[in-house]
Amino acid sequence: MNDLIEGVRVEGQILMDGEDIYKSDVDVVALRKKVGMVFQRPNPFPMTVYENIAYGPRIHGQRDRRKLEEIVESSLRAAAYGMK
């Protein structure tokens, strides 16, 4: 996620399955699909609410704008009403 922050600098290594995730040839989309994150409280990316919700479906290949809009709307409604 550091690639979303302008001017960020990283040092050292983080190895996953023996590979340094900071190498320049690492496919960050494939890495993000493989790694899960759990936060104690909501931690949105520095994007709009829409973009935060659509982020996951997009990296999993969803490109249809109407389908993304449906996902975003149903997610917001479920959050507002406590439904799944």
C-alpha positions as CSV (number, residue, x, y, z in Angstrom):
1,M,0.0,0.0,0.0
2,N,3.0,2.3,0.3
3,D,2.8,2.9,-3.5
4,L,-0.2,5.0,-2.8
5,I,1.8,7.4,-0.7
6,E,3.8,10.0,-2.6
7,G,7.5,10.2,-1.7
8,V,7.5,7.1,0.5
9,R,10.8,5.4,1.0
10,V,11.4,1.8,2.3
11,E,14.5,0.1,3.6
12,G,15.2,-3.6,4.3
13,Q,13.3,-6.7,3.3
14,I,10.0,-8.3,3.8
15,L,10.1,-11.9,2.7
16,M,7.0,-13.9,1.7
17,D,7.5,-17.4,0.6
18,G,11.2,-16.6,0.4
19,E,10.7,-13.7,-2.0
20,D,11.4,-10.0,-1.1
21,I,8.1,-8.2,-1.7
22,Y,9.9,-4.9,-2.2
23,K,11.7,-6.1,-5.4
24,S,10.8,-4.0,-8.4
25,D,9.5,-7.0,-10.4
26,V,6.9,-8.0,-7.8
27,D,3.3,-7.9,-9.0
28,V,1.7,-5.8,-6.3
29,V,-1.9,-6.8,-7.4
30,A,-1.1,-10.5,-7.0
31,L,0.6,-9.8,-3.7
32,R,-2.4,-7.9,-2.4
33,K,-4.7,-10.8,-3.4
34,K,-2.4,-13.1,-1.4
35,V,-2.0,-11.1,1.8
36,G,-4.9,-10.2,4.1
37,M,-5.0,-7.3,6.5
38,V,-7.1,-7.0,9.7
39,F,-7.3,-3.7,11.5
40,Q,-8.7,-3.1,15.0
41,R,-10.7,-0.2,13.6
42,P,-11.7,0.9,10.1
43,N,-8.6,2.1,8.2
44,P,-9.7,3.3,4.8
45,F,-7.2,4.0,2.0
46,P,-6.7,7.6,1.1
47,M,-9.4,7.5,-1.6
48,T,-13.2,8.2,-1.8
49,V,-15.6,5.9,0.0
50,Y,-16.7,4.6,-3.4
51,E,-13.1,3.8,-4.3
52,N,-12.4,2.1,-1.0
53,I,-15.4,-0.2,-1.4
54,A,-14.7,-0.9,-5.1
55,Y,-11.0,-1.6,-4.5
56,G,-11.3,-5.3,-3.6
57,P,-13.6,-6.2,-6.4
58,R,-11.4,-4.3,-8.9
59,I,-8.2,-6.1,-8.0
60,H,-10.1,-9.4,-8.4
61,G,-10.9,-8.4,-11.9
62,Q,-14.4,-6.8,-11.7
63,R,-14.4,-4.0,-14.3
64,D,-18.1,-3.6,-15.0
65,R,-19.1,-0.2,-13.8
66,R,-22.7,-1.2,-13.1
67,K,-21.7,-4.2,-11.1
68,L,-19.2,-2.1,-9.1
69,E,-22.0,0.4,-8.4
70,E,-24.2,-2.5,-7.2
71,I,-21.5,-3.8,-4.9
72,V,-20.8,-0.4,-3.5
73,E,-24.5,0.4,-2.9
74,S,-25.3,-3.0,-1.3
75,S,-22.2,-2.7,0.9
76,L,-23.2,0.7,2.1
77,R,-26.7,-0.4,2.8
78,A,-25.5,-3.5,4.7
79,A,-23.2,-1.4,6.8
80,A,-26.0,1.1,7.6
81,Y,-28.5,-1.5,8.5
82,G,-26.1,-4.1,10.0
83,M,-27.0,-6.7,7.4
84,K,-24.7,-9.1,5.6
